[in-house]
């Protein structure tokens, strides 16, 4: 691979997806302007709620929580 050509990946539903240079540059612009942080704060509670719902389902089905914690952190 050339040093000038880099590949950028994002995580979508637990899978890595290759993104273009333009999309990555837009992300960096949002990050520096603070808009990305605003977005993350706005959706933090919703993500936490979804995470807790998944944990409840897994606990009721019998999957060990320690395995789920490792899956969530990956």
DARAPE-V845205 format. One record per residue. N is the residue number from 1. RES is the residue in one small letter. SS is DSSP state (H for helix, E for strand, - for the rest). PSI is psi in whole degrees, -180 to 180 (* if undefined). Layout:
n=[N & N]
res=[RES & RES]
ss=[SS & SS]
psi=[PSI & PSI]
This chain:
n=[1 & 2 & 3 & 4 & 5 & 6 & 7 & 8 & 9 & 10 & 11 & 12 & 13 & 14 & 15 & 16 & 17 & 18 & 19 & 20 & 21 & 22 & 23 & 24 & 25 & 26 & 27 & 28 & 29 & 30 & 31 & 32 & 33 & 34 & 35 & 36 & 37 & 38 & 39 & 40 & 41 & 42 & 43 & 44 & 45 & 46 & 47 & 48 & 49 & 50 & 51 & 52 & 53 & 54 & 55 & 56 & 57 & 58 & 59 & 60 & 61 & 62 & 63 & 64 & 65 & 66 & 67 & 68 & 69 & 70 & 71 & 72 & 73 & 74]
res=[x & x & x & x & x & x & x & x & x & x & x & x & x & x & x & x & x & x & x & x & x & x & x & x & x & x & x & x & x & x & x & x & x & x & x & x & x & x & x & x & x & x & x & x & x & x & x & x & x & x & x & x & x & x & x & x & x & x & x & x & x & x & x & x & x & x & x & x & x & x & x & x & x & x]
ss=[- & - & - & - & - & - & - & E & E & E & E & E & - & - & E & E & E & E & E & - & H & H & H & H & H & H & H & H & H & H & H & H & H & - & H & H & H & H & H & H & H & H & H & H & H & H & H & H & H & H & H & H & H & H & H & H & H & H & H & H & H & - & - & - & H & H & H & H & H & H & H & H & H & -]
psi=[140 & 152 & -31 & -29 & 115 & 153 & 138 & 140 & 148 & 160 & 123 & 114 & 43 & 3 & 148 & 137 & 131 & 133 & 159 & 166 & -39 & -44 & -41 & -41 & -39 & -40 & -44 & -37 & -44 & -38 & -43 & -31 & -13 & -7 & -34 & -40 & -40 & -43 & -46 & -41 & -38 & -37 & 5 & -45 & -38 & -43 & -41 & -40 & -45 & -40 & -44 & -37 & -42 & -41 & -41 & -44 & -45 & -37 & -39 & -27 & -13 & 8 & 129 & 137 & -34 & -36 & -39 & -41 & -41 & -34 & -39 & -31 & -13 & *]
